[in-house]
Amino acid sequence: MLTTTTHHRRCLFEDPMRARVACQIIHSNSTWGDTRLLAWVLMPDHWHGLLQLRDEPLARVMNRFKGNVTRALHASCLMDQRIWDRGFHDHALRADEDVRQAARYIVANPIRAGFAQSALDYPYWNAVWLDPEQPS
């Protein structure tokens, strides 16, 4: 489980155009390399994700993700300043922790923050269990 915040916790992704550009990058397989993105939510001032790592180091995966979002926002002329704070917070799930419960916790973030009554009311999230093309 990962969390990374925007620079100075600015609410950059309140803007729907910025959020859509970021979501395109999040949905791109090239963003994640050999890592599997299981669930994620983009909040106005941060991003939460649930990743299944393979061979690539976590720091490299997160640097690529943040760099790809930054380049896309700069290229689209929607931002010309720093997007992310340095670093990220991570929590490795133990063998006895339920991966789907962790995913539910992540995608319920907008509900806890008061942005939505239901996850279906919030547009900037996804989980592999919703995609019939993805194995569980």
C-alpha positions in Angstrom: 0.0 0.0 0.0 1.4 3.4 -1.0 0.6 7.0 -0.5 2.3 10.0 -2.2 1.3 13.6 -1.8 1.3 16.6 -4.0 3.9 19.3 -3.4 2.8 21.2 -0.3 -0.4 19.2 -0.3 -1.9 21.5 -2.9 -5.2 20.3 -4.3 -4.0 20.0 -7.8 -6.3 17.2 -8.8 -9.5 19.1 -7.9 -9.2 20.3 -11.5 -10.9 17.6 -13.6 -8.6 18.1 -16.6 -5.5 17.5 -14.4 -7.2 14.5 -12.8 -8.1 13.0 -16.2 -4.5 13.4 -17.5 -3.1 11.8 -14.3 -5.7 9.0 -14.6 -4.6 8.3 -18.2 -1.0 7.8 -16.9 -2.2 5.7 -14.0 -4.1 3.4 -16.4 -1.1 3.0 -18.7 0.7 -0.3 -18.4 4.0 1.4 -19.3 3.7 3.3 -16.1 4.0 0.2 -13.9 6.6 -2.0 -15.8 6.5 -5.5 -14.3 4.6 -4.3 -11.2 0.9 -5.0 -11.1 -1.4 -2.1 -10.0 -4.2 -3.7 -8.0 -6.2 -0.7 -6.8 -5.8 3.1 -6.6 -7.5 6.4 -5.9 -6.5 9.9 -6.9 -7.5 12.4 -4.3 -7.2 16.2 -4.7 -3.9 16.3 -2.9 -2.6 12.8 -2.9 -2.6 9.3 -4.5 -3.1 5.9 -2.8 -2.2 2.7 -4.6 -2.0 -1.0 -3.9 0.8 -2.6 -5.9 2.1 -6.1 -6.4 5.8 -5.9 -6.9 7.8 -8.3 -8.9 11.5 -7.7 -9.8 11.6 -3.9 -10.0 12.5 -1.9 -6.9 9.6 0.1 -5.4 11.5 3.4 -5.5 12.0 3.0 -9.3 8.3 2.2 -9.8 7.2 5.2 -7.8 9.7 7.5 -9.5 8.5 6.4 -12.9 4.8 6.9 -11.9 5.4 10.4 -10.5 7.7 11.4 -13.4 5.2 10.2 -16.0 2.3 12.1 -14.4 4.5 15.2 -14.1 5.6 15.1 -17.8 2.1 14.5 -19.0 0.7 17.5 -17.0 3.6 19.7 -18.2 3.2 18.6 -21.8 -0.6 19.3 -21.7 0.1 22.8 -20.4 -2.1 22.1 -17.4 0.8 22.6 -14.9 4.2 24.2 -15.1 5.3 23.7 -11.5 6.3 20.8 -9.2 3.6 18.2 -8.8 4.7 15.8 -6.1 6.4 16.0 -2.8 9.6 13.9 -2.5 9.3 10.3 -1.4 6.2 8.3 -0.5 4.8 6.3 2.4 4.6 2.5 2.0 3.1 -0.4 4.0 3.8 -3.9 3.0 0.9 -6.2 3.6 1.6 -9.2 5.9 0.6 -12.7 4.8 -2.5 -12.6 7.1 -3.7 -9.3 5.7 -6.5 -9.4 3.1 -5.5 -7.8 -0.2 -9.1 -7.1 -1.2 -9.8 -5.5 2.2 -6.8 -3.2 1.6 -8.2 -2.3 -1.9 -11.6 -1.5 -0.4 -9.9 0.7 2.2 -8.1 2.6 -0.6 -11.1 3.1 -2.9 -13.2 4.2 0.1 -10.9 7.2 0.7 -13.2 9.7 -1.1 -16.1 8.5 1.1 -14.2 9.0 4.3 -13.1 12.4 3.1 -16.7 13.5 2.3 -16.2 13.7 -1.5 -18.7 11.0 -2.3 -21.5 8.9 -0.7 -20.3 5.8 -2.6 -17.2 4.9 -4.5 -19.3 4.8 -7.6 -19.9 8.6 -7.1 -16.2 9.4 -7.3 -14.6 9.2 -10.8 -10.8 8.8 -10.1 -10.2 5.3 -8.9 -10.0 1.7 -10.1 -9.4 -1.9 -9.0 -8.4 -5.0 -11.0 -11.4 -6.9 -9.6 -13.6 -4.6 -11.7 -11.9 -5.4 -15.0 -13.1 -8.7 -16.5 -9.8 -8.8 -18.6 -7.6 -9.0 -15.5 -7.1 -12.2 -13.5 -7.9 -11.9 -9.8 
